[in-house]
Amino acid sequence: MAQIEILTEDERWTAAALPALAEKACNAALDELSLDADYEISLLACNDARVAELNTEFRGKPVPTNVLSWPSEERAAQIPGMIPMLPDGAAHELELGDIAIAFETCTREADDAGKPFEDHVTHLLVHGTLHLLGFDHTNDPDAALMEGLETRILAKLGIEDPYRV
C-alpha cells in the first residue's frame, strides 16, 4: 500500500482530484508486483515551468515534460528486459522516492490524444511509480517490459492501452 504525500504547487491539481488518482494508480502498480508493505511516495503536483526547472537541473533538458521520477534507491535490473530488484518491505526500503507531474503538459497530451484527463494522469502516475521501482524504457527490452506492465495495470483499472495506435 502506498502512503502518498502530495505537495500541490499548482492549485489546478486540486480540482483534478489528484489524491484519489494517485492512490489508485500507485497502489495498482504496487499490487501488480505483489508489493504490500506501506511504501512511501512523495508527489509534487506542479506546472510546466516547475517541471522544466527540474528537468533542466536533473536531466539537462530545459523543457517541460509530463512526469519525472527520482527513486530513493537504484533498483534497475542488470540485464535488459528483466525485472528490477524490487524492494522487500524492509524498513530502509519503504521510501520509494519522488514523482513530479506537470499540469499543462498532462492536459495538452490528454487533449491531443482524445483521452480523459484522469486516465492520462493515472497512466503517468503508474509510469512514475514503475520508475521508482527500477523499471525503465531506455532500451527495447526494458521498454517492452515496462509498457507491458503499464498496459496490464491500466486494463485492471478500466483504462485503454495507452500504447495502442
SULGIPE-V346844 format. One line per field, one symbol per residue. psi: psi as a letter, one per 40 degrees, with the letter a starting at -180 (. if undefined). burial: I if it has 9 or more other ideal C-beta (glycine too) atoms within 8 Angstrom, else O. A space follows every 10 residues. Layout:
psi->???
burial->???
This chain:
psi->hhhhhhhhdh edddeefddd dddddddddd ddefheigih hhhhhaiddd ddddddddef hfiiidiiig idiheiidhh eihigiieei deedhdaihh hhdddddddd ddefihdddd dddddddddd ddeeiifeid dddddddddd ddddddefhi heeh.
burial->OIOIOIOIOI OOIOOIOIOO IIIIIIIIII IIIOIOOOII IIIIIIIIOI IIOIIIOOOO OOOIIIIIII IOOOIOIOOO OOOIOIIOIO OOIIOIIIII IIIIIIIOII OOOOIOIIII IIIIIIIIII IIIIIIOOOO OIIIIIIOII IIIIIOIOIO OIOOO
